[in-house]
Every structure is written in structure tokens, then in C-alpha cells.
Amino acid sequence: MIKKLIVFVFLLFPLLASGGGLELSPSVVDEVGEARDRLYFNITLSNRGDSPVRVYPLIYDIDPQEGRRHFFDIPSNENILPRWIEISRERISLSPGSSATIPVSIKINHQAEAGSYFSSIVFASGSTQSDAIEKAKEYRFPETMISLKVEERVVENAQLSSFSSQRSSFLGGKINFDLEIENIGNTQVKPTGAIIIYESGSGREVGEIPLNSDENIVEEGGTIEWSKEWSPGVSFGRYRARLVAEYGENVRRDIQDTIHFFVFPQLVIIIPLIILTILAVFFLFQFHKKREEKYLGL
């Protein structure tokens, strides 16, 4: 593409301004970046002639598809490469045999769309900048062609929408956990991990529930839900369930959360109830027996 661009510019400006033996390097810059990136490079100007050279850097926008090239001189809301180029616009003066290094940076707009962008920095001679602009319309001056490929910024971003147990206390049986993870990035994610159960007092791990063993993928804007069960057996007391999940192809990111709950096994409740019931029946029987004895004694 950059070769076609060079041919396009040479056809557009076939006349080479006489002038002074100015040389520059590089003549072509190829860059690749993403939105929000900042790129840096230098342009070296050398005066190989016998006379002083005075030039102004002029930035042009190039559209090789439409055969359009125009001088970029005013602020614009367009997402075009000249708007992102940062270079001093001051006049550059070079005596015979001298050189100058011109720093250039490209700050890609945060809203830049993926695609190819083209521009050129022309170093045109003139007594003033306006004079240099007019001369650049008719003559071809030394220039650096810039080709920038903006790649789509891949954002892997998932968030925990909810993580909870159905109740804060359980009377034996199975403990149910519900969780939902949402993909708020612009590419698919595959979260994996586990729910780890600990005794709150001792911190001892007593259980682990794996998540996404089937490696299901969550598409952009989608969600994935899980409903998991854990059986505490005959244990009872206060527990904490810690969600530990991660995702990401290039950079691993984690999702974590913790909830607390109580477990009261049925035997712990039933046995005291049975004892209390037996005691209540016993005392009731004794109460009625004493009443009968007292009544018969009368």
C-alpha cells in the first residue's frame, strides 16, 4: 500500500522544486498501533547544498483511494492521521553541511476506528509559511510519507453481576450457590475457577466446587450463569464461600468475591426437640398424676 501511495504523490506533484540540496531520512514511515497509543519517530534533515536552507514542515492528509490530498491547517473533528501528528511548525534553518533532527509523535485518537491512515510531512521552502504552502501546491519538496495501520483494541473485561447463596442459614441438606458473570468487553472470554468453602473460625478448607469445567465461552455483551450445590455433611457452624475465577488470553484477570452463611444440621435441631418433647410429656404426666393423687386423697 505504501508503494502505491508514493506513486500517487509523485504523479500529483511531478515538478521538483530546485532547492538547495535538502535531504531527509526516513522518506517512509510505517507504523502500527491501537486507539490511545502514542508513537514516536525522528526525521533527520541535512543540507547538502552550498546555500542556507529555510523550510517549513507542512502536514497533508492523503486519501489514495479517492486521489485526494489536502493541506491540514485548521483544527478538525475528523479522525484523520494529520490531526494526530505532533510536530513543531516553526521554520527550520540549515546552513550548508548542517543537519537537524525533528522529533515527531503520533497520538492515536481514542475513538479511532480500525483501518489504514495516510499522511505526509512536506518540508517546503519559502520566505513565510504561507509562501511555503503556495509553493507546495506546484512543486514537490522532500517529504516523509506516513502509513499508519490502526488495529482494533481488544478489551477483555468481565465482571461479576451476582454471587449469593439462596439463604444466609441452612438447616442441613445441600447449600445452593448462584452466580452470574457478564462480558462487558469487546471480545469473547472464558472464565474458569472455583468456589472454595472454608470454616470461618479455623480457616480450614472443607470443600471446593469447580466452575466452567466445560470451558463455555461468553460472547461480547453476553452473560453466563451457574447454580452450584455443596453438601456440608454432618458439619455445622459458620462458613465462608470464596469465589476465585479468572479469564483472559493475553493477560490473566481475576474475579473474586466472598459470602458467609451458617449451617445447622438437622440432627442438631431434631435431637434437642425430641429430648424437649420427652421431658414435656414426662412433666405433664407427673403433673396429672399428682393431681389425681391429691384428688383421690380428698
Sine and cosine of phi, psi and omega as CSV:
sin_phi,cos_phi,sin_psi,cos_psi,sin_omega,cos_omega
0.00,0.00,-0.62,0.78,-0.03,-1.00
-0.92,0.38,-0.51,0.86,0.04,-1.00
-0.92,0.40,-0.67,0.74,0.06,-1.00
-0.89,0.46,-0.58,0.82,0.00,-1.00
-0.91,0.41,-0.66,0.75,0.01,-1.00
-0.90,0.43,-0.69,0.72,0.04,-1.00
-0.87,0.49,-0.66,0.75,0.00,-1.00
-0.86,0.51,-0.71,0.70,-0.04,-1.00
-0.93,0.36,-0.62,0.79,0.01,-1.00
-0.91,0.41,-0.59,0.81,0.06,-1.00
-0.94,0.35,-0.55,0.83,-0.04,-1.00
-0.96,0.27,-0.56,0.83,-0.03,-1.00
-0.79,-0.61,0.97,0.23,-0.09,-1.00
-0.96,0.28,-0.34,0.94,-0.08,-1.00
-1.00,0.00,0.80,-0.60,0.03,-1.00
-0.99,-0.12,0.85,-0.52,0.00,-1.00
-0.92,0.39,0.68,-0.74,0.06,-1.00
-0.93,0.38,0.58,-0.82,-0.02,-1.00
0.23,-0.97,0.98,0.21,0.56,-0.83
0.98,0.19,0.06,1.00,0.05,-1.00
0.93,0.37,0.52,0.85,0.03,-1.00
-0.98,0.20,0.78,-0.62,0.07,-1.00
-0.85,-0.53,0.47,-0.88,0.04,-1.00
-0.65,-0.76,0.33,-0.94,0.05,-1.00
-0.45,-0.89,0.72,-0.70,0.03,1.00
-1.00,0.09,0.36,-0.93,0.07,-1.00
-1.00,0.04,-0.34,0.94,0.01,-1.00
-0.70,-0.71,0.71,-0.70,0.07,-1.00
-0.82,-0.58,0.84,-0.54,0.09,-1.00
-0.94,-0.35,0.84,-0.55,-0.01,-1.00
-0.76,-0.65,0.46,-0.89,0.08,-1.00
-0.75,-0.67,0.72,-0.70,0.00,-1.00
-0.35,-0.94,-0.01,-1.00,0.04,-1.00
-0.84,-0.54,0.25,-0.97,0.06,-1.00
-0.80,0.59,0.66,-0.75,-0.02,-1.00
0.99,0.15,-0.12,0.99,0.03,-1.00
-0.95,0.32,0.45,-0.90,0.15,-0.99
-0.85,-0.53,0.81,-0.58,-0.04,-1.00
-0.91,-0.41,0.52,-0.85,-0.07,-1.00
-0.75,-0.66,0.59,-0.81,0.18,-0.98
-0.35,-0.94,0.22,-0.98,-0.01,-1.00
-0.87,-0.50,0.53,-0.85,0.14,-0.99
-0.90,-0.43,0.79,-0.61,0.01,-1.00
-0.97,-0.25,0.84,-0.55,0.05,-1.00
-0.97,-0.25,0.70,-0.71,0.01,-1.00
-0.74,-0.67,0.72,-0.69,0.05,-1.00
-0.99,-0.12,0.97,-0.24,-0.02,-1.00
-1.00,-0.07,0.03,1.00,-0.04,-1.00
-1.00,-0.01,-0.15,-0.99,-0.03,-1.00
-0.98,-0.22,-0.05,1.00,-0.04,-1.00
-0.85,-0.52,0.41,-0.91,0.07,-1.00
-0.88,0.47,0.51,-0.86,0.01,-1.00
-0.85,-0.53,0.73,-0.68,0.06,-1.00
-0.79,-0.61,0.89,-0.45,-0.07,-1.00
-0.74,-0.67,0.37,-0.93,0.08,-1.00
-0.88,-0.48,0.71,-0.70,0.09,-1.00
-0.97,0.23,0.83,-0.56,0.02,-1.00
-0.88,-0.47,0.72,-0.70,-0.05,-1.00
-0.97,-0.26,0.75,-0.66,-0.01,-1.00
-0.86,-0.50,0.56,-0.83,0.16,-0.99
-1.00,-0.10,0.68,-0.73,-0.06,-1.00
-0.82,-0.58,0.76,-0.65,0.12,-0.99
-0.85,-0.52,1.00,-0.08,-0.07,-1.00
-0.92,0.39,-0.37,0.93,0.00,-1.00
-0.94,0.33,-0.66,0.75,-0.04,-1.00
-0.99,-0.12,-0.05,1.00,-0.04,-1.00
0.92,0.40,0.58,0.81,-0.08,-1.00
-0.93,-0.37,0.71,-0.71,0.09,-1.00
-0.59,-0.81,0.82,-0.57,0.01,-1.00
-0.64,-0.77,0.47,-0.88,-0.01,-1.00
-0.95,0.30,0.73,-0.69,-0.01,-1.00
-0.99,-0.15,0.96,-0.26,-0.11,-0.99
-0.80,-0.60,-0.14,0.99,-0.03,-1.00
-0.75,-0.66,0.42,-0.91,0.05,-1.00
-0.84,0.54,0.58,-0.81,-0.03,-1.00
-0.63,-0.78,0.52,-0.85,0.06,-1.00
-1.00,0.00,-0.01,1.00,-0.01,-1.00
-0.95,0.32,0.57,-0.82,0.13,-0.99
-1.00,0.07,0.98,0.20,0.01,-1.00
-0.84,-0.55,0.44,-0.90,-0.10,-1.00
-0.85,0.52,-0.69,0.72,-0.01,-1.00
-0.83,0.56,-0.50,0.86,0.00,-1.00
-0.93,0.37,-0.39,0.92,-0.04,-1.00
-1.00,-0.08,-0.18,0.98,-0.04,-1.00
-0.99,0.15,0.74,-0.67,0.04,-1.00
-0.88,-0.47,0.89,-0.46,0.00,-1.00
-0.44,-0.90,0.55,-0.84,0.05,-1.00
-0.91,0.41,0.73,-0.68,-0.02,-1.00
-1.00,-0.10,0.13,0.99,-0.03,-1.00
-0.94,0.33,0.39,-0.92,0.02,-1.00
-0.91,0.41,0.62,-0.79,0.01,-1.00
-0.93,-0.37,0.84,-0.55,-0.01,-1.00
-0.92,-0.39,0.77,-0.64,-0.02,-1.00
-0.78,-0.63,0.81,-0.58,0.10,-0.99
-0.99,0.16,0.31,-0.95,-0.02,-1.00
-0.81,0.58,0.76,-0.65,0.05,-1.00
1.00,0.10,-0.06,1.00,-0.05,-1.00
-1.00,-0.10,0.26,-0.97,0.01,-1.00
-0.69,-0.72,0.33,-0.95,0.05,-1.00
-0.59,-0.81,0.62,-0.78,0.05,-1.00
-0.96,-0.27,0.85,-0.53,-0.06,-1.00
-0.96,-0.29,0.91,-0.41,0.04,-1.00
-0.97,0.25,0.67,-0.74,0.00,-1.00
-0.74,-0.67,0.64,-0.77,0.09,-1.00
-0.73,-0.68,0.45,-0.90,0.06,-1.00
-0.83,-0.56,0.89,-0.46,0.05,-1.00
-0.96,-0.27,0.98,-0.17,-0.07,-1.00
-0.93,0.37,0.77,-0.64,-0.03,-1.00
-0.86,0.50,0.57,-0.82,-0.03,-1.00
-0.93,0.37,-0.28,0.96,0.03,-1.00
-0.97,-0.25,0.21,0.98,-0.02,-1.00
-0.89,0.45,0.73,-0.69,0.05,-1.00
-1.00,0.06,0.45,-0.89,0.03,-1.00
-0.89,0.45,0.64,-0.77,-0.01,-1.00
0.44,-0.90,-0.12,-0.99,-0.01,-1.00
-0.96,-0.27,0.67,-0.74,-0.02,-1.00
-0.77,-0.64,0.58,-0.82,-0.07,-1.00
-0.72,-0.69,0.57,-0.82,0.04,-1.00
-0.39,-0.92,0.15,-0.99,0.10,-0.99
-0.56,-0.83,0.54,-0.84,0.09,-1.00
-0.93,-0.37,0.93,-0.36,-0.05,-1.00
-0.99,-0.17,0.71,-0.71,0.04,-1.00
-0.96,-0.29,1.00,-0.03,-0.11,-0.99
-0.99,-0.17,0.64,-0.77,0.02,-1.00
-1.00,0.09,0.46,-0.89,0.02,-1.00
0.12,-0.99,0.39,-0.92,0.02,-1.00
-0.94,0.33,-0.49,0.87,0.08,-1.00
-0.68,-0.73,0.15,-0.99,0.05,-1.00
-0.90,0.45,-0.65,0.76,0.02,-1.00
-0.87,0.49,-0.65,0.76,0.04,-1.00
-0.90,0.43,-0.66,0.76,0.03,-1.00
-0.90,0.43,-0.62,0.78,0.02,-1.00
-0.90,0.45,-0.68,0.73,0.00,-1.00
-0.91,0.41,-0.65,0.76,0.01,-1.00
-0.92,0.39,-0.58,0.82,-0.02,-1.00
-0.92,0.38,-0.28,0.96,0.05,-1.00
-0.96,0.28,-0.40,0.91,-0.10,-1.00
-0.93,-0.37,-0.43,0.90,-0.11,-0.99
-0.83,-0.55,0.40,-0.92,0.05,-1.00
-0.99,-0.16,0.86,-0.50,0.01,-1.00
-0.96,-0.27,0.25,-0.97,0.07,-1.00
-0.84,0.55,0.67,-0.74,-0.05,-1.00
-0.49,-0.87,0.36,-0.93,0.11,-0.99
-0.94,-0.34,0.87,-0.50,0.04,-1.00
-1.00,0.08,0.69,-0.72,-0.03,-1.00
-0.85,-0.52,0.81,-0.59,0.10,-0.99
-0.88,-0.48,0.84,-0.55,-0.03,-1.00
-0.83,-0.55,0.83,-0.56,0.11,-0.99
-0.97,-0.23,0.89,-0.45,0.03,-1.00
-1.00,-0.09,0.88,-0.47,0.02,-1.00
-1.00,-0.07,0.47,-0.88,0.01,-1.00
-0.91,0.42,0.75,-0.66,0.03,-1.00
-0.98,0.20,0.88,-0.47,0.00,-1.00
-1.00,0.10,0.86,-0.51,-0.01,-1.00
-0.91,-0.41,0.96,-0.30,0.11,-0.99
-1.00,-0.05,0.93,-0.36,-0.08,-1.00
-0.52,-0.86,0.92,-0.40,0.05,-1.00
-0.83,-0.56,0.52,-0.86,0.01,-1.00
-0.70,-0.71,0.45,-0.89,0.02,-1.00
-0.99,0.13,0.89,-0.45,0.02,-1.00
-0.99,0.14,-0.63,0.78,0.01,-1.00
-0.33,-0.94,0.52,-0.86,0.11,-0.99
-0.47,-0.89,0.89,-0.45,-0.10,-0.99
-0.38,-0.92,0.34,-0.94,0.23,-0.97
-0.99,-0.14,0.37,-0.93,-0.09,-1.00
-0.93,0.37,-0.45,0.89,0.07,-1.00
-0.62,-0.79,0.19,-0.98,0.06,-1.00
-1.00,-0.02,-0.21,0.98,0.05,-1.00
-0.59,-0.81,0.54,-0.84,-0.08,-1.00
-0.74,-0.67,0.64,-0.77,0.06,-1.00
-0.99,-0.17,0.98,0.18,-0.02,-1.00
0.90,0.43,-0.27,-0.96,0.04,-1.00
0.95,0.31,-0.40,-0.92,-0.05,-1.00
-0.99,-0.10,0.57,-0.82,0.04,-1.00
-0.99,-0.13,0.77,-0.63,-0.05,-1.00
-0.96,-0.28,0.74,-0.67,0.05,-1.00
-0.86,-0.50,0.70,-0.72,0.06,-1.00
-0.85,-0.53,0.71,-0.71,0.06,-1.00
-0.54,-0.84,0.45,-0.89,-0.01,-1.00
-0.66,-0.75,0.74,-0.67,0.05,-1.00
-0.88,-0.48,0.72,-0.69,-0.05,-1.00
-0.92,-0.40,0.67,-0.74,0.06,-1.00
-1.00,-0.05,0.95,-0.33,0.00,-1.00
-0.95,-0.31,0.20,0.98,0.05,-1.00
-1.00,-0.02,-0.27,-0.96,-0.01,-1.00
-0.90,-0.45,0.32,0.95,0.08,-1.00
-0.54,-0.84,0.30,-0.95,-0.06,-1.00
-0.94,0.34,0.46,-0.89,0.04,-1.00
-0.74,-0.67,0.35,-0.94,-0.01,-1.00
-0.71,-0.70,1.00,0.09,-0.03,-1.00
-0.95,0.30,0.65,-0.76,0.08,-1.00
-0.67,-0.74,0.30,-0.95,0.01,-1.00
0.38,-0.93,-0.53,-0.85,-0.06,-1.00
-0.32,-0.95,0.34,-0.94,0.21,-0.98
-0.97,-0.26,0.88,-0.48,-0.06,-1.00
-0.96,-0.29,0.77,-0.64,-0.05,-1.00
-0.98,-0.21,0.74,-0.68,0.03,-1.00
-0.80,-0.60,0.51,-0.86,0.24,-0.97
-0.96,0.29,0.78,-0.63,-0.08,-1.00
-0.91,0.42,-0.61,0.79,-0.06,-1.00
-0.95,0.32,-0.82,0.57,-0.09,-1.00
-1.00,0.04,-0.35,0.94,-0.07,-1.00
0.98,0.21,0.13,0.99,-0.03,-1.00
-0.96,0.29,0.71,-0.70,0.05,-1.00
-0.97,0.24,0.77,-0.63,-0.06,-1.00
-0.85,-0.53,-0.09,1.00,0.00,-1.00
-0.13,-0.99,0.38,-0.92,0.05,-1.00
-0.55,-0.83,0.73,-0.69,0.00,-1.00
-0.88,-0.47,0.92,-0.39,0.00,-1.00
-0.93,0.36,0.49,-0.87,0.02,-1.00
-0.87,-0.49,0.67,-0.74,0.10,-0.99
0.82,0.57,0.74,0.67,0.06,-1.00
-0.89,0.45,-0.42,0.91,0.01,-1.00
-0.99,0.12,-0.02,1.00,0.03,-1.00
0.83,0.56,0.75,0.67,0.08,-1.00
-0.93,0.36,0.59,-0.80,-0.04,-1.00
-0.98,-0.18,0.65,-0.76,0.07,-1.00
-0.96,-0.26,0.90,-0.44,-0.02,-1.00
-0.97,0.26,0.25,-0.97,0.03,-1.00
-0.81,0.59,0.80,-0.61,0.00,-1.00
0.99,0.17,-0.02,1.00,-0.05,-1.00
-1.00,-0.08,0.07,-1.00,0.04,-1.00
-0.71,-0.70,0.34,-0.94,0.12,-0.99
-0.72,-0.69,0.68,-0.73,-0.05,-1.00
-0.85,-0.53,0.57,-0.82,0.10,-1.00
-0.73,-0.69,0.59,-0.81,0.15,-0.99
-0.81,-0.58,0.91,-0.40,-0.12,-0.99
-0.88,-0.47,0.43,-0.90,0.01,-1.00
-0.84,-0.55,0.50,-0.87,0.09,-1.00
-0.59,-0.81,0.69,-0.73,-0.01,-1.00
-0.96,-0.28,0.86,-0.51,-0.01,-1.00
-0.99,0.17,-0.08,1.00,-0.04,-1.00
0.93,0.36,-0.73,-0.69,-0.01,-1.00
-1.00,-0.08,0.05,1.00,-0.01,-1.00
-0.94,0.34,0.39,-0.92,0.07,-1.00
-0.48,-0.88,0.28,-0.96,0.00,-1.00
0.78,-0.63,-0.32,-0.95,-0.03,-1.00
-0.99,-0.15,0.71,-0.70,-0.04,-1.00
-0.78,-0.63,0.31,-0.95,0.16,-0.99
-0.76,-0.65,0.67,-0.75,0.03,-1.00
-0.94,-0.34,0.85,-0.52,-0.04,-1.00
-0.95,-0.33,0.85,-0.53,0.09,-1.00
-1.00,0.06,0.83,-0.56,0.05,-1.00
-0.78,-0.62,0.96,-0.28,0.00,-1.00
-0.75,-0.66,0.35,-0.94,0.05,-1.00
-0.53,-0.85,0.33,-0.94,0.00,-1.00
-0.40,-0.92,0.15,-0.99,0.06,-1.00
0.90,-0.44,0.76,-0.66,0.03,-1.00
-1.00,0.09,-0.72,0.69,-0.05,-1.00
-1.00,0.00,-0.73,0.68,0.01,-1.00
-0.82,-0.57,0.85,-0.53,-0.01,-1.00
-0.97,0.25,0.77,-0.64,0.03,-1.00
-0.86,-0.51,0.48,-0.88,-0.06,-1.00
-0.90,-0.43,0.38,-0.92,0.09,-1.00
-0.78,-0.62,0.84,-0.55,-0.05,-1.00
-0.68,-0.73,0.51,-0.86,0.10,-1.00
-0.26,-0.97,0.33,-0.95,-0.03,-1.00
-0.65,-0.76,0.67,-0.74,0.12,-0.99
-0.78,-0.63,0.37,-0.93,-0.01,-1.00
-0.86,-0.51,0.49,-0.87,0.02,-1.00
-0.37,-0.93,0.29,-0.96,0.02,-1.00
-0.92,-0.38,0.53,-0.85,0.08,-1.00
-0.81,-0.58,0.80,-0.60,0.08,-1.00
-0.85,-0.52,0.98,-0.21,-0.01,-1.00
-0.87,0.50,0.51,-0.86,-0.07,-1.00
-0.87,0.49,-0.60,0.80,-0.01,-1.00
-0.89,0.46,-0.59,0.81,0.00,-1.00
-0.89,0.45,-0.52,0.85,0.02,-1.00
-1.00,0.03,-0.68,0.73,-0.12,-0.99
-0.93,0.38,-0.71,0.70,-0.05,-1.00
-0.86,0.50,-0.76,0.65,0.06,-1.00
-0.87,0.50,-0.58,0.82,0.02,-1.00
-0.91,0.42,-0.66,0.76,0.03,-1.00
-0.90,0.45,-0.69,0.72,0.01,-1.00
-0.89,0.47,-0.71,0.70,0.01,-1.00
-0.89,0.46,-0.61,0.79,0.02,-1.00
-0.91,0.42,-0.70,0.71,0.02,-1.00
-0.88,0.47,-0.69,0.72,0.02,-1.00
-0.89,0.45,-0.64,0.76,0.00,-1.00
-0.90,0.43,-0.67,0.74,0.02,-1.00
-0.91,0.42,-0.65,0.76,-0.01,-1.00
-0.89,0.46,-0.76,0.65,-0.02,-1.00
-0.92,0.40,-0.54,0.84,0.04,-1.00
-0.92,0.38,-0.65,0.76,0.05,-1.00
-0.89,0.45,-0.70,0.72,0.01,-1.00
-0.90,0.44,-0.60,0.80,0.00,-1.00
-0.90,0.44,-0.72,0.70,-0.01,-1.00
-0.93,0.38,-0.58,0.82,0.01,-1.00
-0.90,0.44,-0.69,0.72,0.01,-1.00
-0.92,0.40,-0.58,0.82,0.03,-1.00
-0.91,0.41,-0.64,0.77,0.00,-1.00
-0.92,0.40,-0.67,0.74,0.03,-1.00
-0.89,0.46,-0.63,0.77,0.00,-1.00
-0.93,0.37,-0.63,0.77,-0.01,-1.00
-0.92,0.39,-0.68,0.74,0.02,-1.00
-0.93,0.38,-0.53,0.85,0.02,-1.00
-0.92,0.39,-0.50,0.87,0.04,-1.00
-0.95,0.32,0.00,0.00,0.00,0.00
